[in-house]
Amino acid sequence: MPSYLIAIVTHLILLGILTTAVCDQQCRHVRVLLFLPVYVMALFLAYVNQMNMLSTELVVLRDSGTLFDFSLVIDSVSIPFVILHSVVFLAALFYLFPYAKHYTSLKVKRFCCLYVLLYLSALLVYIVDNGLVMLLLLDLTVLLVVLAATSDRKNLRVRRAAVLYIVIMGFASICIALGYLTFVAKYKAVRFDVLRALWRVYGIWGYETIIAAMLMLLGLAAKTGLVPFHVWLPKLHSEAPTPLSAVLSSSIVALGLYGFLRIFLDVLGPPMHITLIAAALGFASLFYGSIYATTCNDIKRLLAFSTIACMGYATLVLSSAIYVGAKGEEVAAGILISSTTLYVLGHGLSKASLFLAAGVSTLLRGTRSLDKLRGLVYASPVLYIACLLYTSDAADELDGVDLGGRRII
């Protein structure tokens, strides 16, 4: 089995260890069920490796039509995101059961139903082979995120954050739709494989196609939470229920990054100035998110700004891959793309675990303030050890390193 698949299985085990920290003495039977996603996903990964699906294309379903001609395809581009999406959703779902016992204002049944629908809609985004269908699924995902986030009856701040999220995601959807429809009208193709083949033969970057690519880039940047479209991310991620926050900062923000990877690296080869703009957005997000993360006193806002920085870094590296590939260095470009995919996997797993850990610490201390989380290692050693194992950065912070003038131990 490849090394990164082994790393995923290891993170799954750690997610199970972390999740047990939230269980109290009256729900011991739940602890056994918490490890079920570990075994299921381990078997799935072994099957994927055995069938060599990482290097081939598996057509799951195909439908014929006109504007909504689509197929469900699992290929080397989509399967890392599918694995990350499934792992995080399963772990957060099992985390929800003991967490909901302490979160009395949450409508659990409604949240669980919306949560499962959210998983399915986002999963289809990763495997559908039609840009318009993918956009419709992205809009459905936005709607389900808003409904799930507002399942907390007493949190008015999350409702304001949801409104801001809808506005920015609406702008993003309009930009992506206008850009993609421009290519559809020009090349009479809606599916990625057909558009890819036509672009390689007849593709020419002109005034019209450059504007369309720019619109798609801005829309995907908003979906990913890049600067200057980032304002929804720290507000919604910090106020949403913790299981949803874990999914938002790992799998949902990766939807925009996947769209960038699929459209601009797999289907189209964007012109150099589009690549430079994407790199500038990535660098600005990396710088902004890193600076603001060090000034946050709210642990969930800190993780949210960290997500902005991480998505900015991934966008910057992908832009570098496009630039290097345009120079004829295909091997170097492939290495950059593979390393970015591995980075997104590691970020998603680690960030989800840290959000779940933030939920546990909030339950233990009744606050998200870093100033009041000092000494948490003595209250929950399992939580402390799990955080240390997830990321070296978290280990440095939990070991008593100053963070904006504060110590959390």
N, C-alpha and C positions, 0 to 999 in steps of 0.2 A: 504494500500500500504506500502511495506517495507520502512524503513527510508532512505536507500540509493537511492531508486527511487525518493523519495521526494526531496532529495538533488540534484539529477540530474535535476529535473524539475526546482528547484530554480536556479541552474546554467544556465539553458536555458534562464530563464527570465533575468538574469544578462547579459548573452551574448547579448540579444536583446537590453538592456539598453546601453551596451558598444558600440554596432554597430551604434546606433543612433548618437554617438559622432562624427563619421566621416562624417555624412551627412551635407551638407550645406543648406542654405535657399532655394535653387532652386530645391531640390529633396525631398520635404516633403512627397510626395506620396510613396516614397520608404520606409519610416519609418514604415508604416503600414505593408508592406510586410515583413519587417525584423522579425516580431514576428510570421510569419506563421510557421517556424520550431518549435517554442515553442508549438503551439497548436497541430501540427501534431504528434510530439514526445510524448506529454503528452497523447494523445489518444492512441498511440501505447503502451506506458508503462502501461496504464490502461488495455488495452486488454491483454498484456502479463501477468499481475498480475491476471486478471480474469480467464484466461485459465490455469494458474499455469504452464506456460512453463519453469519457472526457475528450476523446479525440474524434468522435464521430457525431453524426446528427441523427436524432431519434424523432421521427414524425409521429406524434401521439394522435392527432386528429386533423383532418383536412376538410375544408368546406369550400365550395365554389360559389361565386357570386360576382357582383360588380364592385360596388364601392366597399363592401365589407367582406370581400374575399379574404379568408384567413386560414391559417393552420397553426396548430399548437406544436412547437418545436423545442426540443431540449438539445442544445449544442454546447460547444466549448465556451461560448460567451455567457450563456444563461445559467449553466448548471452550478457554478460557484455561488451565484446570487440565490438560486433556488435552495441550495443547501443552507446558506446563512439564514434565509427567510424562514425555512422550516424549523431549524434548530432554535432560533430565538423565539418564535411564536409558541412552540411546544413548551419550552422552558418557562416562559412568562405565563402561559396558561396554567401550568401546574403550580406556579408560584401564587397565582391568583386565589386559589382555594383557601389556604391558611391566611393570606393577607386580607381577604374580604371579611374574615371574622373580626378584625380590628378596625376595618374601614366601614363603619355602619351606615354612612351616608351614601354609599355606592349601591345603585340598583344592580345587583349581581347578575340576575337572570338576563336582564336586558343587555348588560355589558358583555356577558359570555356569548350571546347570540350575535351581537354586532362584531365581537372579536373574531368569531369563526368566519363570518362573512368577509371581514377585512382581510383575513388570511387568504381566503380563496381569491378575492379580487386582486390583491397584490401579487399573488402567485401567478395568476393569468397574465399580468403585465410582463412578467419575466419570460413567458414562454409563447406569447402570441406573436405571429409573424405578419402583423399588419399595423402600420402606424396609427391609423384612425381608430381601430379597435383598441389599441393600446392607450390612446388618449382618452377614450370613453371609460376604460377601466381605471385610469388614473383619476378621473373625475369621480367615479364611484368610490374609489379609495378615499378621496378627500371627504366625501359625504359621510362615509362610515367612520372615519377618524373623528369628525366633528360630533356625530351622534354618540360615539363611545366616550369621548372626552367629557361630554356634558351629561353623562350618566350620574355624575356626582351632583346631588340635588342641592347641596349647600354652598358649593364653591362658585361664586359669581365671577371670580377672576378668570376661571377657565372659559366661561362663556364669552367674555370680551376677547380673550385670546383666540377663541374659535372663530369669531367674526373676522378678526384680522387675518387669520389663516385662510378663510374662504375668499376674502378679497384678493390676497396675493396669489393664491392658487388659481383663481379665476383669470387673473391677468396672465399667469403662466400658460394656462390652457389655451387662451386666445392666441398667444404668440406661437405656441407649438402648432396649433391647428392651421393658422395662416401660413406658416412656413412650410409645413408638410404638404398642405393642399396645393401650394405653388409647384412643388415637385410632382405631385400627382397629376395636375393639369398639364404639365409640360411633357411628362414621359408616359402618361396614361397607365400608371402602375401604382398599386397601393401596398402590395406585399413587399417585404424587405428583400427577399431573394430575387424577385423580378426587377425591382428598382436597382438593386446592386448590379445585376447583369447589364441593364440598360445604361447605367451611369458609367460603367467601365468602358463601354463602347462609344456612347454618344455624349457623355458628360462634359460640359464646358461651363466654367465659372464665368457668368456674366453679371450684369447689374441686378437682374431679377433674382437669380439664384443666390447671390451673395446676401441680398436683403433677407431672403427666406431663411438662409442658414443663420443669419444674425438673430432673427426672431426666434428660431428654435433654440439657439444658444441661450438667449435671455430667459426663455421659458424654462429650460432645463436647469439653469442656474437658480431660478426661483424655487423649483421643486427640490433642489438639493440644499437650499438654505445658504447660498453664497452671498457675500456682500455685493451689492447693497440691498438684496432682497431677503435678508436674514432676520428681519425684525420679528417675524412670526415664531421662529424656532425657539429662542430662550423663553418666550412667554408661554407657548403651548406646552413645551416639554417639561417645564418646571411646575405647571399647574395641573397637568393631566394626571390621572391615577398612575401609580408607579409601574404596573405591568404595561400600560400603554406607552408610558415614557420610554421604557426599555426598548419597545418595538419601534417607536418613532425615531429614536436616535441611532438605531442600528440598521433596520430593514427598510423603513419607509423613506428615509432620506437617501438611501442607496438606489431608490427608484430613478431619481433624476440622474445619478451618476451612471446607472445602467443605460438610460436613454442616450446619454452622451457617448458612452462606449459603443452602443449598438448603431447609432445613426452616423456619428462622425468618424468612427474607426472601422466599423464593419461594412456599412453601406456606402457612405460618402467619404471622400478625402478633402476636408475643408481647406480653403486657401490660407495662405500664411497669416494674413492679418486677422482672420477669424481665430486662428490658433493663438495668436499673441493676445487677443482680447480674453480668450478663455484662460490663458496663463496669468494675465493680470488680475482677473477675478479670483482665481485660485490663490494667488499670492496675497491679495488684499484680505481674503477670508482667513488665510493662515495667520497673518499678522494680527488682524483685528480680534479673531477668536482667542488667540494665545494671550494677548494683552488683557482682554476683559476677563478671561478665566482667572487670572491671578488676582483680580480685584473683587471677586464675588464672595459674599459671605453666605449665600444660599448654596448648599451642596448640589442641588439639582440644576440651578442656573449655571454653576461652574461646569458641570458635565455637559450642559447644553452648549455653552460657548466653546467647550473643547470639541464638540461635534462639528461646529462651524470651522474650526481650525483644521480638523482632520479631513473634512470634505474638501476644504481648500487645498490641502496638501495633495490629496488624490487627484483633484482636477489639474493641479500644476504638473504633476508627473505624467498624466495622460496627455496633456498638451505638449509636453516635452517628447513623448513618444511619437505624436503626430509630426512634430518638427524633425525629429531624427529620421523617421521613416521617409519623409519627403526628401531628405538628403541622400537617400539610398542605403542607409544603414538599417536594413530590415531586422537583422539579428539583435541589434541594440534596442530597436523599437519593441520587438517581441519580449525582450527581457524586462523592459520598463512596464509593458502592459501586464505581464505575468506578476511582477512584483507589486503593482498597484492592486491587482485582484487579490493577492494574498494579504496585502495591507488592509483592504476593505473587509475581508473576512475576519482578520484579527481585531480590527477596530469594532466591527459589529458585535462580535462575541464579548470582547472586553467591556465595551460601553454598555451593553445590555446588562452584564453582570454588575457593573458599578451602579447603574440605576437601581437594580434590585437591591443591592447593598445599601444604597441611600434610603430606600423604602424601609428596610429593616432598622437602620439607625434612627429614622424618624419615629418608628413605632417604639423603639427602646427609650428614646429621650424626649419624644413629643415635640421636636423642633428640627428644622432643617438648617439652622444656623451653625456654621463651623465653629464659632466661638463657644458654643455650648456642647459640642461633641467631644470635647477633650476627655480622655480616659475611657473611650469606648472599648478599647482593647480588653479592659478588665470586665466590662459588662457582657461582652460577647466575643470570646476568643475564636470561635469558629468563623464568625464574620470577619474578624481581623485577618486570620490566616488565609481565608478565601480571597480577600482583596489583595493580599500580598502576592498570591500566586497568579493573579490575572495580569498584572502589568507592573513593570519595574517603576514606572512613574508613580503609580498608586502606592507602591511600597515605600518610595522615598517620602511621599507626603505623610503616610501613616506612621512613619518612623520618627516623626517629630520635626520634620523640616519646616521652616517658616514658609507660610503661604500667604503673601500679602500682609505680613506682620502678625499672623495668627498661627497657633499650633493646635492641631486637632488631637493630640495625645497628651 
